[in-house]
Amino acid sequence: MRFLSDEARGSLALLGKWLIVAFLGGVFGSIVANSFLFLLEALSSLVARLRLPGFLLPALGAIIVGNALYALEPEASGEGIPSYIRAVNQRGGFLRLRSTLFKYLAALLTLSFRGSGGVVGPTCRVTAGLMSNVSGLLERAGFSKGERRIAAICGVSGTLGSLLHAPLGGGIFAVEILAQSAMSYRDLFPSILASSFSFIISRALGFGPVYKAEAPPQLMEMRYFGWLVAVGVMCGATGVFFVSVYESISSLLKRLKRLRLMTLVGGMACGLISIVTVDVLGAGLDVTGHLFQGRYHKLSLYGLFGEHIALLALTLIILKILATSFTIGSGLSAGFTGPTILLGVLVASIAIHLSGADPGSPAFYSLLAAGISGMLASVMNVPIAGAVISAEILGLSYSFPAAWGSIISFQIAKHRVIYTYSGPRSRTPPIWSAGFEGRA
């Protein structure tokens, strides 16, 4: 390699490190994501066999998590992504192994006992923590301390690539959530590589995505364009409402000043909501799957609302926001991404019903695409990742509605974000190395 310049050798060395870290991120992401889904299904079935009244389950889960796990490791509380953001932006990607392992157990128990939330936030935090500690071991092999930050990012993107089967969107999400208007190639390239590795590994092992849709590859009729804009506006407004409700409930619960009491109150609140409907509890993957297929009759409140799907969807939106806010706002371990996607599908369902779009038609899935991307953009302020993830879930034919939903809702809600510790993301300094000084 003597014929190469010092700059070229440095770039190749950096690429080699990226490939190693990204591959490990893909492997760990696939293991964590798929093992969590397997254990969640098994433990949920076990909990169901207890034959306890449904409204008691969230409170029982809160007692176990809040009084047992959090007594041993309080840092395992909460959603997961905020601690990842703080670690990468403020501590060079350092995450403690102990809190990482307890986070896995806390999320598993919270969701198994019907707390409301998603699997993305906790599993991303777990893989980021594992990769952070693995990078510490790699320092003996010549890796610098700066690689720990990249390793944590690859952990998150690797998990997303496995869960969503969205290699580009997952890679972008892991970086955009950190630095919305200052994404560096140093972060983005290995992140996309890790997400792609985990996608390939999961596919090779026969693991499917958590959201499955068989959308036709045709474009929607342009007469639905107005409804597409309406979905973007509704997602923006719903996102602002979601963030406001969560902040209010979280602030109210924090006045209790005791984590054990907070989690118990949050679990009890979810139990009361379950008396109305169980569709808004747990990870909600089955409910989202029914909505993807237009099977509204599978929802527990369908008999009450009958053919008034818009009212049914509006009711579920309000209840899902309350259940998720009480769960995560109390410190129980669950994610925001799953509920956000479900909310996007529910918002789209309102437009689908009012517009008369047929379930399974290109217009049906176009409005769903706008709803998914719109809610991700408005709640988490990740417009690029939201649009790409939505298009990867439903197909490239739906990139147009996904982009419109994301842009419109982001412009409405860009000053609000659900993650308290996102910080001044546009000020996050890029870390350049080996001559890479571009920006994405």
WOBEL-V364108 format. One record per run of one state. SS is the DSSP state (H for helix, E for strand, L for the rest). FROM is the first residue (numbers start at 1). LEN is the number of residues. If there is no record, write none. Layout:
ss = <SS | SS>
from = <FROM | FROM>
len = <LEN | LEN>
This chain:
ss = <L | H | L | H | L | H | L | H | L | H | L | E | L | H | L | H | L | H | L | E | H | L | H | L | H | L | H | L | H | L | H | L | H | L | E | L | H | L | H | L | H | L | H | L | H | L | H | L | E | L>
from = <1 | 6 | 49 | 54 | 73 | 74 | 77 | 81 | 91 | 97 | 113 | 118 | 119 | 120 | 142 | 147 | 165 | 167 | 177 | 184 | 185 | 205 | 222 | 255 | 259 | 277 | 285 | 293 | 296 | 299 | 302 | 306 | 309 | 330 | 335 | 336 | 337 | 356 | 362 | 381 | 383 | 395 | 396 | 414 | 420 | 423 | 425 | 428 | 439 | 440>
len = <5 | 43 | 5 | 19 | 1 | 3 | 4 | 10 | 6 | 16 | 5 | 1 | 1 | 22 | 5 | 18 | 2 | 10 | 7 | 1 | 20 | 17 | 33 | 4 | 18 | 8 | 8 | 3 | 3 | 3 | 4 | 3 | 21 | 5 | 1 | 1 | 19 | 6 | 19 | 2 | 12 | 1 | 18 | 6 | 3 | 2 | 3 | 11 | 1 | 1>
